[in-house]
Amino acid sequence: MKQQRAFTLLEVLIALAMLAVALSAASRGIGMAASQATQLGERHIAQWIAQNRLAENRMMERFPDAGSAEGEVEQGGYTFRWHEDIKAVENPLLRRIDVIVYGRDGTQLAKLIGFASKA
């Protein structure tokens, strides 16, 4: 009669421990990828907001005055805070516009620099 061979309890426990380590590493990797995708989406939306602020300043009927402005805008289900500085440059027909967009936690997500010209 043949003797059947089976795994011992120790071998099963070691295999389960190895499986647990592998699965926890995989789930952590998936979590990090999801977090990075969310951050990338927020940065993308912040870039759009900065581009919109530059476009609004360029499309104004009057030449923008030097100074600062701040505001909030809701996009993509998030609230972003923007800050812009409008500065005079050597050419009196131009204004430099620096736009910075901040996320929910106050971190800078986007910064754009543009110019508005006098018609």
C-alpha positions in Angstrom: 0.0 0.0 0.0 1.3 3.5 -0.9 1.7 6.0 1.8 0.1 9.4 1.1 2.2 12.4 1.6 0.7 15.7 2.8 1.9 19.1 3.9 2.7 19.6 7.5 1.1 22.3 9.6 4.4 24.2 9.6 4.7 24.2 5.8 1.1 25.5 5.5 1.7 28.3 8.0 4.9 29.4 6.2 3.1 29.4 2.9 0.2 31.5 4.4 2.7 33.9 5.9 4.4 34.4 2.5 1.1 34.9 0.8 0.1 37.5 3.4 3.3 39.5 2.9 2.9 39.4 -0.9 -0.8 40.5 -0.8 0.0 43.3 1.6 2.8 44.6 -0.7 0.4 44.4 -3.7 -2.4 46.3 -1.9 0.0 49.0 -0.8 1.2 49.4 -4.3 -2.3 49.7 -5.6 -3.1 52.3 -2.9 -0.1 54.4 -3.8 -1.0 54.2 -7.5 -4.5 55.4 -6.8 -3.2 58.2 -4.6 -0.8 59.4 -7.3 -3.6 59.3 -9.9 -5.8 61.5 -7.6 -2.9 64.0 -7.2 -2.2 64.0 -10.9 -5.9 64.8 -11.6 -5.8 67.7 -9.1 -2.7 69.1 -10.7 -4.3 68.9 -14.1 -7.4 70.8 -12.9 -5.2 73.4 -11.2 -3.3 73.9 -14.5 -6.6 74.6 -16.2 -7.6 77.1 -13.5 -4.3 79.0 -13.9 -4.8 79.0 -17.7 -8.3 80.4 -17.2 -7.1 83.2 -15.0 -4.5 84.2 -17.6 -7.1 84.1 -20.3 -9.6 86.2 -18.3 -6.9 88.9 -17.7 -6.0 88.9 -21.4 -9.6 89.2 -22.5 -10.6 92.1 -20.2 -11.7 95.2 -22.1 -9.4 97.3 -19.9 -5.7 97.0 -19.4 -5.1 95.2 -16.1 -3.7 97.3 -13.3 -0.7 96.2 -11.3 -1.6 94.5 -8.0 -2.6 91.3 -6.4 -5.9 89.3 -6.4 -7.1 86.1 -4.7 -10.1 83.9 -5.1 -11.5 80.4 -4.9 -13.0 78.3 -7.6 -14.7 74.9 -7.6 -13.7 72.5 -10.3 -14.0 68.7 -10.5 -15.6 68.5 -7.1 -12.7 70.2 -5.4 -12.2 73.8 -4.2 -9.0 75.4 -5.3 -7.6 78.7 -4.1 -5.7 80.9 -6.6 -3.5 84.0 -6.2 -2.3 86.3 -8.9 0.2 89.1 -9.0 0.0 91.6 -11.9 3.3 93.5 -12.3 4.4 96.3 -14.6 7.4 95.6 -16.8 9.8 97.8 -18.7 7.5 97.9 -21.7 4.5 100.1 -20.7 2.3 98.2 -23.1 2.7 94.9 -21.2 1.8 93.5 -17.7 3.3 90.3 -16.3 0.8 88.0 -14.6 1.9 85.3 -12.2 -0.9 82.9 -11.2 -0.5 80.3 -8.5 -3.1 77.7 -7.7 -3.2 75.9 -4.3 -5.0 72.7 -3.4 -7.2 71.8 -0.4 -4.3 71.4 1.9 -2.6 74.6 0.8 0.1 73.0 -1.3 1.0 74.7 -4.6 -0.3 72.7 -7.5 0.3 74.9 -10.5 2.1 78.1 -11.4 1.8 79.9 -14.7 3.4 83.2 -15.9 1.9 85.1 -18.7 1.6 88.6 -20.2 -1.3 90.8 -21.1 -0.8 93.5 -23.7 -2.4 96.9 -24.2 -4.5 97.1 -27.4 
